[in-house]
């Protein structure tokens, strides 16, 4: 009987060595389960620190999550951090490829910064509760009127509480090797608050992570923080111009850093 219990333990390293599909599912399951366990630790710490929902809890969440990258064989190369030294409220926008973005986000998350996320995330068990405690703003993407109302409230909160908000303007995960067109919510938010926009670009994950092909190898992710884009004096009439400008600088940076990372890491092994 003891031998039978040992078989799975012996099989796991063998499958990790021989099956890329097994590695993909093993890493994905580990990532989700481990994040839920970390959230279980974060919940009482956040309540003890702040007594409930507070953006200051993001400091605790950030410190708990930063080491997860090592278990997944990932490392980050960051440039342009000086652009996050801007005083007061601002809106961060970045491209969105997978749930792994959370690791890069926590790598460079500035103080008094939280996120805007889809409403469904609040129901994700311990992770959802931790997100709520961290002050994350939840929006219903299916109801445009609700989303606009939340953005208006978020702009007021940014100014009243002097916080920063991180938004994914593509609106959904995208791993097609380019950026999707931007939705306008983040830009309405920045204009209503008259807060600058700071674009951040994650290099493509395609050299180590391919969801459809079930590939999840070790890899390097480049994070590039771009210079802030001012919104002072701009109005809602400038939303299109602001969105286009942000998209163009981010797409240019995305293609540049993704090409350099691919060449340095080499192609994904099949």
Number of C-alpha atoms within 10 A of each C-alpha: 5 6 7 8 9 10 10 11 10 10 11 14 11 11 14 15 11 11 12 18 15 17 20 20 14 15 17 16 12 14 18 12 12 14 17 18 13 17 22 16 16 27 22 13 16 23 15 11 12 14 12 17 17 18 23 19 29 26 18 16 22 20 12 16 18 16 13 15 17 10 11 17 13 17 16 16 14 15 13 12 15 10 14 20 9 12 7 14 24 28 28 25 23 23 29 23 21 14 11 16 17 14 19 20 18 18 20 16 20 20 16 21 24 26 22 18 19 17 15 12 16 18 12 12 12 19 21 18 18 27 27 21 23 27 20 25 21 19 20 15 16 10 9 12 11 13 17 18 11 19 23 18 14 21 25 15 15 23 17 10 12 14 21 26 24 25 23 21 22 20 19 14 14 15 18 11 14 14 21 18 12 18 15 16 20 26 29 23 27 29 24 21 21 21 23 21 27 21 25 27 23 25 26 27 25 19 25 20 20 15 12 7 11 15 22 26 19 17 21 19 23 22 24 21 24 21 17 19 16 16 19 13 8 14 12 13 10 14 20 15 11 21 19 13 12 21 22 12 14 23 15 13 21 23 16 12 19 22 14 13 20 20 11 11 14 12 12 17 10 10
